[in-house]
Amino acid sequence: MNTHRTPRTLVIGAGYSGLMAALRLAPHVPVTLVDPVGHLTERIRLHEVAAGRPEAEVVHPLRRFLRHTRITHHTARATDLDPAARTVTLDTGLVLPYDRLVYALGSTTRLPAAHTERLFTAESAPALHKRLLDGPGRLAVVGGGLTGIETAAEIAERCGRDWQVRLLTSGGLAPGVSAKGRAHLHATLAALGVRVTEGARVDDPDAVDADVVVWSASMVPGTALAARAGLALNSLGRIDVDASRRSVSHPEIYVPGDAGGTQRMSCQAALPTGSRVASSILAEARGKAPDARPVAFVLQCVSLGRADGLVQSVRSDDSPRELTLTGKPAAFVKEQICRSTVRALALASRRPGALPAVPGLG
Ligand SMILES: Cc1cc2nc3c(=O)[nH]c(=O)nc-3n(C[C@H](O)[C@H](O)[C@H](O)COP(=O)(O)OP(=O)(O)OC[C@H]3O[C@@H](n4cnc5c(N)ncnc54)[C@H](O)[C@@H]3O)c2cc1C
C-alpha cells in the first residue's frame, strides 16, 4: 500500500456488490471502477424481461449513481490480474495499479457443453422474449432452483396462452425451502399451467423435447481471472475468503458477492458484502481490524408471476424455518425487496454516510 491513509482502490465489476463497495468507499479514498457495461442491470428481474417487461425498465445508467461521486469509471473489461505487481490490465490495453482490489465479477449461468440457438438463459432474456413473440410452442425450463421457478412462473403467467411451459429438475423442486413452502410452489406452478418433472437430469439441451429451452441449472462464478492469477479457490470454484471476505491467498484482494465465499449466490448477500468490504478497507486504512461479521440471511423470496409468491423465513445460516408468507402479500413483499436494491444503491450514491445505519447494510 502506498500510504495507510489513502489506499488506491480498484473495483472490478459494477453489479450489486461492486457498485455498492465503490459508492461507500468514494468519499474517503480514490476509487476506480471497471465494468464493460455502462449501466446496472437489475439482474433479479431478468425473468420479468424474458416474459415481456421492457428491458429499459430494469436498466439504470451508471452515471445516475456515479454523478455525485469522484469515482473514475472505465467502460472496459478486466482481462488480466497480476497480484505481484498489483495491477489489472483492461481490454483497452490500460494497466491500472491498486493498493486494494475489490474483485466483484459476480456470476453467470453455467452453460451446458453443447448449446444451440433454441437455448436461452437469464443473460439472453431480451432475445428469449423476442423468440416468445413467435409462438405458439413448447418451452422447457431446466433447473428447479429459485431462478428456474421464477422464470417458469413468469413466462407461464404472461405467455401461457401461446406457450406450454414445463420445468425439469434433476432433484426435487426448491430443495432449500420448507415442506410447506415447497407445497405452495407446486400448487402455484400447477395453477399457472407449468408441468413440473422432478428427478429428470438433463445434460444435453438438444435431448429436451421442446421448441425453446431456458437453462437455469446452475451458476458459474466469474473467477477465471482470479484462477489465472493464482488466487486460491474453494471447492465451489469461488474465491476462498476469510471472515472479512479477503482472499485467503492474497489478503489485499477483497471479494464481495457471488465471486467468493460459500454463501448462497444472491443479491441478498451481494449488497451487504459490498458494503462490508468497503467498511473493512476503510477500517484497515485507519489501522483498525477489518469487519468480520458474517452476513445473516433472513428470508428467501420467490416471485411466482406478478400476483403470487413465496416469502420463506430462514435462519441466519439460510436453512428454512416453517414460517412462510404466500399469495399476494408475498408478491408485494418480493416487489418491495426488489425495489429496495436500487434504492440502497441510490442512497449509497447520495448519502453514503447513512448506510451504516441501514439494517443489513451497516
Ligand atoms: C433471473 C434471476 C433472478 C434472481 N433473483 C434473485 C432474487 O430474487 N434474490 C436474490 O437475492 N438474488 C437473485 N438472483 C441472484 C443475483 O442476481 C446475483 O446473486 C447477484 O447479481 C450477484 O451480484 P454480484 O455483484 O456478485 O455480481 P453480478 O450481479 O453478477 O455483477 C457482476 C458485474 O461484473 C461485471 N463483469 C463481468 N466480467 C467482468 C470483467 N472481466 N471486467 C469487468 N467487469 C466485469 C458484469 O458486467 C457485472 O456488472 C437472481 C439471478 C437471476 C439470474
The ligand as a Gaussian input file, in Angstrom:
#p B3LYP/6-31G(d) Opt

LIG

0 1
 C      -33.248000     -14.286000     -13.113000
 C      -32.525000     -14.090000     -11.806000
 C      -33.267000     -13.797000     -10.668000
 C      -32.612000     -13.602000      -9.453000
 N      -33.376000     -13.318000      -8.351000
 C      -32.771000     -13.103000      -7.181000
 C      -33.544000     -12.764000      -6.024000
 O      -34.769000     -12.696000      -6.079000
 N      -32.897000     -12.525000      -4.855000
 C      -31.531000     -12.599000      -4.755000
 O      -31.009000     -12.358000      -3.661000
 N      -30.773000     -12.929000      -5.830000
 C      -31.352000     -13.192000      -7.034000
 N      -30.584000     -13.514000      -8.131000
 C      -29.116000     -13.648000      -7.984000
 C      -28.430000     -12.271000      -8.052000
 O      -28.796000     -11.601000      -9.225000
 C      -26.913000     -12.412000      -8.015000
 O      -26.564000     -13.227000      -6.919000
 C      -26.261000     -11.033000      -7.882000
 O      -26.472000     -10.320000      -9.069000
 C      -24.766000     -11.142000      -7.594000
 O      -24.244000      -9.837000      -7.523000
 P      -22.697000      -9.569000      -7.791000
 O      -22.455000      -8.127000      -7.538000
 O      -21.874000     -10.553000      -7.058000
 O      -22.437000      -9.895000      -9.331000
 P      -23.199000      -9.576000     -10.674000
 O      -24.541000      -9.024000     -10.439000
 O      -23.050000     -10.832000     -11.467000
 O      -22.294000      -8.434000     -11.328000
 C      -21.026000      -8.715000     -11.894000
 C      -20.571000      -7.484000     -12.672000
 O      -19.249000      -7.753000     -13.159000
 C      -19.136000      -7.252000     -14.490000
 N      -18.065000      -8.007000     -15.138000
 C      -18.062000      -9.305000     -15.517000
 N      -16.859000      -9.629000     -16.052000
 C      -16.092000      -8.502000     -15.992000
 C      -14.729000      -8.207000     -16.342000
 N      -13.916000      -9.133000     -16.874000
 N      -14.274000      -6.955000     -16.124000
 C      -15.065000      -6.003000     -15.545000
 N      -16.342000      -6.241000     -15.185000
 C      -16.851000      -7.471000     -15.411000
 C      -20.512000      -7.516000     -15.098000
 O      -20.733000      -6.652000     -16.216000
 C      -21.421000      -7.174000     -13.907000
 O      -21.767000      -5.807000     -13.919000
 C      -31.200000     -13.713000      -9.371000
 C      -30.453000     -14.009000     -10.521000
 C      -31.100000     -14.204000     -11.721000
 C      -30.272000     -14.520000     -12.953000

